[in-house]
Amino acid sequence: MKIGFTRNGLTFDSKPFNPLNLSVNGHGIESTEELPKIDAFEILEKLAGARAEGATRLDQVKALQSILPK
């Protein structure tokens, strides 16, 4: 399985993936809501900052909070 980031969002095995539409063993949920536009590089940059040397637990939590949509 390949996970990728593109300008259009997240992909699994080069196919677009919408986390709001899930199916497991024939049972699933679907949503018609549009996903918010995200910048994958911005998220990766913030996650990398959380792993910086000397980052405290509070710094890591703040980095994760900054990624979540408000």
N, C-alpha and C positions, 0 to 999 in steps of 0.2 A: 504494500500500500504506500503510495506516495502522497504526501501532504504538501500543498503549495499555496503560495500567496500570489495573487494577481491583482491587477487594478480593479477587477470586477468582484473580488472577494476571495474566499477560501475555496480550494479545490482538493478533491480526493481522487487520485488516479486520473488526473487531468480533466475531471468532470466537475462542474460547479456544484457547490454544496451549500445548502441553506439549513442552518442548525434548527430552524423552526419547523422543518418538515422531516420528521423521523419515522422510520418504519422498522419494526423488529418482529420477526417471525410472522409476517403478514398483518400485524396490528400496527397502526400508526396514527400520527396526528399531522395535520397540515395547517398552514397558516397562509393567509393572503396578504399579510402585512409585509411591506418592503423592509429589508434590512437597512439600518443606517449606514451611510457611506463611511468607511474607515480608511485610514492610511496605515497599511501594514508596516511600513518602515518606521512610522512614529511609534507604533506599539512595540516593535522589536527594540527600538532605541530605549524606550522606557523600561522594558524588561531587562535589558543589558545593564541599565543604570542601577537596577535593584540588586544586581549581582556584583556590583563594584566592590573592590577591596575596601574594607573599613565601613561598609554600609551597615547600619544598625537594623534591628528588627523593625523599628519604627519607620526608618527610611524605606525598607522593603514594602511595608504595608501601604505607605503613602504612594509609592510607585504603582502598586497594584490598583489603588483607589483612583489614581489619575487615568488609568486605562478604561475603567468602567464608565459607560455613558450615564449621564445625570438624568 
